[in-house]
Amino acid sequence: MYIFDFYKNLKRKMKTGICELSYIPMRAGLSHKTEMINQVLFGEIFEVLMTRNEWVKIRLIHDDYEGWVEESSIMLIPEESEIIELFSNYLVCPDANTILTRNAKETITIPAGFKIPIAAIKTGEFSINSNKYKLPETFVIQENKDSHQTIVNNARNMLNTAYLWGGRTAWGIDCSGFSQYLYSLVGIKLPRDASQQVNMGNTLNFITEAQPGDLAFFDNEEGNIIHVGIICDHGKIIHASGKVKIDTIDHHGIYNKTQKRYTHNLRVIKAIL
């Protein structure tokens, strides 16, 4: 069980908000037609940077990622509210689908990765503004004893999840959202994008040094990092490409047996744990 504290991430006194939907698409621009670059998950708190034409530019507290969300989809946090204090210590839930009861009369299904306040683990309930949420009676978060194995086990639990650019859930996920989520379950905060994640940890000289849970990064012809996956066994990698799947990896890169070719060029392997 790993507890996060995001108070230190609050940079300045700004308007803050919280996601009360299963997730909110974060867009590159002020329209649903623009690219979805990320998702805001239930319980995630953000700073409001600006409002324009019924759209709000926000910065997520946990990883500083910025983008636009529709104004009607968010809930602002009143200055006198205790919500930030409540969610200042939270856990990341690994359960694929958790059904919360809201105001004792309706339910909402939440994907893995949502933030749950520590206080709610003991009481089984919590409130956000005027809404009262109740956890399922069977809700429990297991303590992780082996971080390497925890990452691999949770990665395997997401096999065949569809690839979704900007996705962060078992309903659709991209490669860096996959690694960010898996590492959050063992108490490590990774940046959102693979090009940022590659700056974390220690570089391994040989692929034979890699342990389950280590991250492998891949580049394009220009040398830009464009993909990341998780070493899951000797010569095997689990990654989100088309879907979450297991492929063969060697010092050249990822080899897809079905396509009979290398699909990704290996740049570096990093030990984060």
C-alpha positions in Angstrom: 0.0 0.0 0.0 1.5 3.3 -1.1 0.3 6.7 0.1 0.7 9.8 -2.0 0.8 13.4 -0.8 0.2 16.1 -3.4 0.2 19.2 -1.2 3.8 19.9 -2.2 2.7 20.0 -5.9 0.4 22.9 -5.4 2.6 25.7 -6.8 0.5 28.8 -6.2 -2.8 29.9 -5.0 -5.1 29.3 -7.9 -8.6 28.0 -8.5 -8.7 24.2 -8.1 -11.1 21.6 -9.3 -11.7 17.8 -9.1 -13.0 15.2 -11.4 -16.2 13.5 -10.4 -16.8 11.6 -13.6 -15.3 8.2 -14.4 -12.9 10.3 -16.5 -12.8 13.5 -18.5 -11.1 13.7 -21.9 -8.3 16.3 -21.9 -7.9 18.0 -25.3 -5.2 19.7 -27.1 -7.5 22.6 -28.0 -10.9 24.2 -27.3 -13.0 21.7 -29.1 -14.1 18.0 -29.0 -12.7 17.7 -32.5 -9.2 18.4 -31.2 -6.8 15.6 -30.2 -7.4 13.8 -26.9 -3.9 14.1 -25.3 -4.8 12.7 -21.8 -7.6 11.8 -19.4 -8.5 13.2 -16.0 -9.6 10.3 -13.7 -12.1 10.4 -10.9 -10.6 12.0 -7.8 -7.8 13.8 -9.5 -7.3 17.4 -8.5 -6.1 20.1 -10.9 -5.3 23.8 -11.0 -7.4 26.1 -13.3 -5.1 28.1 -15.6 -7.6 29.9 -17.8 -11.2 29.8 -19.0 -12.2 30.5 -22.6 -15.3 29.9 -24.6 -16.8 27.3 -22.2 -13.5 25.4 -22.1 -11.0 25.4 -19.2 -7.2 24.9 -19.4 -6.0 22.9 -16.4 -2.8 21.5 -14.9 -3.1 18.1 -13.1 -1.5 18.3 -9.7 0.0 14.8 -9.7 2.1 15.2 -12.9 1.8 18.8 -14.0 0.2 17.7 -17.4 -1.8 20.5 -19.1 -4.7 20.5 -21.5 -8.2 21.7 -22.1 -11.4 20.2 -20.7 -15.0 21.2 -21.2 -16.1 23.6 -18.4 -19.4 21.7 -17.7 -17.5 18.5 -17.0 -15.5 19.7 -14.0 -16.4 20.6 -10.4 -14.6 23.5 -8.8 -13.4 23.3 -5.2 -14.6 26.1 -2.9 -11.8 27.9 -1.0 -13.3 26.9 2.3 -13.7 23.2 1.3 -11.9 20.4 3.0 -11.7 18.4 -0.3 -8.0 19.1 -0.9 -7.1 18.1 2.6 -9.2 15.0 2.2 -7.5 14.0 -1.0 -4.0 15.2 0.0 -3.3 11.6 1.1 -4.5 9.1 -1.4 -4.1 5.6 -2.8 -4.3 4.6 -6.5 -6.9 1.8 -6.9 -5.9 -1.2 -9.1 -9.4 -2.7 -9.4 -10.6 -2.7 -13.0 -14.1 -1.5 -12.3 -15.2 -0.1 -8.9 -18.8 0.8 -8.5 -19.3 3.7 -6.1 -22.8 4.6 -4.8 -23.5 8.3 -4.9 -26.0 10.0 -2.6 -27.4 6.5 -1.8 -29.5 6.5 -5.0 -27.2 6.2 -8.0 -24.0 4.5 -9.0 -20.9 5.3 -11.0 -18.4 2.9 -12.4 -14.8 3.9 -11.9 -11.8 2.5 -13.9 -8.5 1.4 -12.3 -6.2 4.2 -11.5 -8.7 6.4 -9.7 -7.6 8.2 -6.5 -9.2 7.1 -3.2 -8.6 9.2 0.0 -6.9 7.3 2.8 -9.7 8.3 5.2 -12.2 6.5 3.0 -10.4 3.2 3.4 -11.4 3.1 7.1 -14.9 4.6 6.9 -16.0 3.2 3.5 -17.3 6.6 2.4 -16.2 10.2 1.5 -17.8 13.4 0.3 -17.0 15.8 -2.6 -18.9 19.0 -2.1 -22.5 18.1 -1.8 -22.1 14.5 -3.1 -21.6 11.6 -0.7 -19.8 8.5 -2.1 -19.9 5.0 -0.6 -17.4 2.3 -1.4 -18.5 -1.3 -2.1 -18.5 -3.4 1.0 -16.0 -5.8 -0.7 -13.5 -2.9 -1.5 -10.0 -3.7 -0.3 -6.5 -2.6 -1.4 -3.8 -5.2 -1.0 -0.3 -4.2 0.3 2.4 -4.7 -2.3 5.5 -6.6 -1.0 7.4 -7.0 -4.3 7.3 -4.0 -6.5 8.8 -5.7 -9.6 6.2 -8.5 -9.5 3.4 -6.1 -8.6 4.1 -4.2 -11.8 4.2 -7.3 -14.0 1.1 -8.8 -12.4 -1.0 -5.7 -12.9 0.4 -5.3 -16.4 -0.8 -8.9 -17.2 -4.2 -8.1 -15.8 -4.6 -5.5 -18.6 -3.7 -7.8 -21.5 -5.9 -7.2 -24.5 -6.9 -3.7 -23.3 -7.5 -1.6 -26.5 -4.9 1.0 -27.4 -6.2 4.5 -27.1 -4.1 7.6 -27.7 -4.2 9.7 -24.5 -5.9 6.9 -22.6 -5.1 6.0 -19.0 -7.7 3.2 -18.2 -8.6 -0.4 -18.8 -11.2 1.0 -21.2 -8.4 2.2 -23.5 -4.7 3.1 -22.8 -1.6 4.3 -24.5 2.0 3.1 -23.9 3.1 5.9 -21.5 -0.3 5.9 -19.7 0.2 2.2 -19.2 3.7 2.6 -17.6 2.6 5.6 -15.5 -0.4 3.7 -14.1 1.6 0.6 -13.3 4.3 2.5 -11.4 1.8 4.5 -9.5 0.6 1.3 -7.9 4.0 0.8 -6.3 4.3 4.4 -5.1 6.4 5.9 -8.0 5.2 9.0 -9.9 6.2 8.9 -13.5 5.7 11.9 -15.9 2.9 11.4 -18.4 4.8 11.0 -21.7 7.5 8.5 -22.7 9.8 11.3 -23.8 9.7 12.5 -20.2 9.8 9.1 -18.5 13.0 8.2 -20.3 14.8 10.7 -18.1 14.0 8.7 -14.9 16.0 5.9 -13.3 19.3 4.3 -14.2 20.4 3.2 -17.6 21.2 -0.5 -18.1 24.1 -1.4 -20.4 22.7 -4.7 -21.6 19.2 -6.1 -22.0 20.3 -9.1 -20.1 20.6 -6.9 -17.0 16.9 -6.0 -17.1 14.5 -7.2 -14.4 10.7 -7.7 -14.6 9.2 -4.2 -14.3 12.1 -2.3 -15.9 11.1 0.1 -18.7 12.3 -0.2 -22.3 12.2 2.9 -24.5 12.1 3.0 -28.3 12.9 5.8 -30.8 12.1 6.7 -34.4 14.4 7.5 -37.2 15.0 11.0 -35.9 16.0 9.7 -32.5 12.9 10.8 -30.7 11.5 8.6 -28.0 8.1 7.4 -29.2 7.2 4.3 -27.2 7.7 2.6 -23.8 7.0 -0.9 -22.6 7.6 -3.0 -19.5 10.0 -5.9 -19.3 7.9 -8.8 -18.0 10.3 -11.8 -18.4 13.6 -12.7 -20.0 13.2 -11.7 -23.7 9.6 -10.6 -23.3 8.0 -7.2 -23.1 4.4 -6.2 -22.3 3.3 -2.9 -24.0 0.3 -1.0 -25.4 0.6 -1.1 -29.2 -2.7 -1.8 -31.0 -3.7 -3.5 -27.7 -1.8 -4.4 -24.5 0.2 -7.5 -25.5 3.3 -9.4 -24.9 6.0 -9.5 -27.6 9.6 -10.7 -27.9 12.4 -8.1 -27.3 16.2 -8.3 -27.9 18.9 -5.7 -28.2 17.5 -4.6 -31.6 14.0 -3.9 -30.3 10.5 -5.5 -30.3 10.0 -8.4 -32.7 6.4 -9.2 -33.7 6.2 -12.9 -34.6 2.9 -12.4 -36.4 4.2 -9.7 -38.6 7.7 -11.4 -38.8 9.5 -8.1 -38.3 10.8 -5.6 -35.8 8.2 -3.1 -35.0 10.1 -0.8 -32.5 13.7 0.2 -32.4 15.2 -0.2 -28.9 16.9 3.0 -27.6 17.5 2.3 -23.9 16.4 0.3 -20.9 15.9 2.1 -17.5 15.8 0.6 -14.0 13.4 2.8 -12.0 12.8 0.7 -8.9 
